[in-house]
Amino acid sequence: RQVSGRGKRPLAAFAGQPRVAAAAGIGNPERFFTTLRGAGITLETALPLPDHHDYAESPFRTLTADAILVTSKDAIKCADLDDPRLWEVPVRAGFSDPQLFDWLAQALRQPARA
C-alpha cells in the first residue's frame, strides 16, 4: 500500500525493479531487510533506523530510490511526510518455537512455589 496515496501493489511487483530501498525503525531492522531480499527484491539501500524513530524530519530526502519499502509500524509515522515513494509492507511477528504457547499455558497452570 502506498503510504501517501491510494496505490496498491503486491510485494512481488518490486522484485527485479531497480532503485528500491527499504527503511525500518524497529528492534531488528535486518530481519525486515532479509524478508524483502527473500522475496526477490534487490535493495539499493537498506536504512536501519532507531527503534521508535519519530520521523519528525524525513530520513529519505537523500535516497535516490524510486520506491522505499517500510513496515506498517513505520508507515503510520510516515503518513505526514507526503512522499509518494513510500510503500507499506505489512509484516507479522512469528515465534520460532510453535510450542511456546503450550509451554506457557502449562507453566501458568502450575501452583506457585514458595
C-alpha distance (Angstrom), angle and dihedral (degrees) to the residues before:
residue distance angle dihedral
R1 . . .
Q2 3.76 . .
V3 3.80 107.5 .
S4 3.82 98.2 -143.6
G5 3.77 99.4 26.4
R6 3.75 143.4 37.5
G7 3.78 98.3 -98.1
K8 3.77 121.4 128.2
R9 3.78 125.9 -169.5
P10 3.76 132.3 166.1
L11 3.78 114.5 -112.5
A12 3.80 89.4 -114.7
A13 3.83 88.8 65.6
F14 3.81 89.2 72.9
A15 3.81 93.7 54.5
G16 3.78 111.6 105.5
Q17 3.79 92.2 12.7
P18 3.80 118.2 128.9
R19 3.79 122.9 -130.0
V20 3.81 98.9 29.6
A21 3.80 118.5 151.1
A22 3.77 133.4 -179.0
A23 3.79 132.7 -153.7
A24 3.76 130.5 -171.5
G25 3.79 132.4 -178.1
I26 3.79 95.2 -171.2
G27 3.78 135.8 113.3
N28 3.81 94.6 -93.2
P29 3.81 109.1 22.0
E30 3.80 92.7 170.2
R31 3.80 89.9 66.7
F32 3.82 89.3 58.8
F33 3.81 91.3 48.2
T34 3.81 90.8 48.2
T35 3.81 90.1 51.5
L36 3.80 90.5 52.9
R37 3.79 92.6 47.9
G38 3.80 88.7 48.5
A39 3.81 87.6 57.3
G40 3.81 88.8 58.3
I41 3.79 97.1 -99.8
T42 3.79 117.4 143.1
L43 3.78 108.8 -147.9
E44 3.78 116.6 -146.3
T45 3.79 87.6 -169.1
A46 3.79 132.1 13.2
L47 3.80 108.3 -163.9
P48 3.81 114.1 -166.7
L49 3.79 111.1 -163.0
P50 3.80 129.4 -171.3
D51 3.80 115.3 -82.9
H52 3.83 109.0 -90.9
H53 3.81 92.3 17.1
D54 3.82 106.1 -175.4
Y55 3.84 100.1 -145.6
A56 3.83 91.7 -145.7
E57 3.80 84.3 148.1
S58 3.77 123.2 27.5
P59 3.80 114.2 -103.0
F60 3.82 87.8 -166.0
R61 3.82 102.0 70.5
T62 3.80 94.1 98.1
L63 3.81 95.6 44.0
T64 3.80 113.7 106.7
A65 3.80 92.4 -158.3
D66 3.78 122.7 129.0
A67 3.83 90.5 -149.7
I68 3.80 129.9 27.1
L69 3.80 117.0 -164.5
V70 3.81 118.1 -151.6
T71 3.80 136.4 174.0
S72 3.80 121.7 -102.3
K73 3.81 88.8 -108.2
D74 3.80 90.1 57.2
A75 3.81 94.5 39.9
I76 3.80 91.1 63.6
K77 3.79 90.3 54.7
C78 3.83 92.9 44.3
A79 3.81 96.5 53.6
D80 3.81 93.4 100.5
L81 3.82 94.0 49.9
D82 3.82 90.5 80.4
D83 3.80 93.1 -149.6
P84 3.83 111.7 153.1
R85 3.82 89.9 -159.3
L86 3.82 91.8 70.1
W87 3.81 117.6 101.3
E88 3.80 125.6 -179.4
V89 3.79 117.4 -132.3
P90 3.81 109.8 -165.2
V91 3.79 112.2 -138.7
R92 3.78 130.5 -176.0
A93 3.76 127.6 -148.6
G94 3.77 114.9 -117.6
F95 3.76 134.7 -171.5
S96 3.77 120.4 -129.2
D97 3.82 91.2 -144.8
P98 3.82 111.3 55.6
Q99 3.82 90.1 -166.5
L100 3.81 93.0 60.7
F101 3.80 94.2 101.0
D102 3.82 92.6 48.0
W103 3.80 89.5 52.3
L104 3.80 91.9 46.1
A105 3.82 93.3 49.6
Q106 3.79 90.9 49.9
A107 3.81 92.2 47.5
L108 3.80 91.2 51.2
R109 3.81 91.2 52.1
Q110 3.82 91.8 57.1
P111 3.80 116.1 101.3
A112 3.78 115.0 -106.4
R113 3.77 114.5 -98.2
A114 3.77 118.8 -133.2
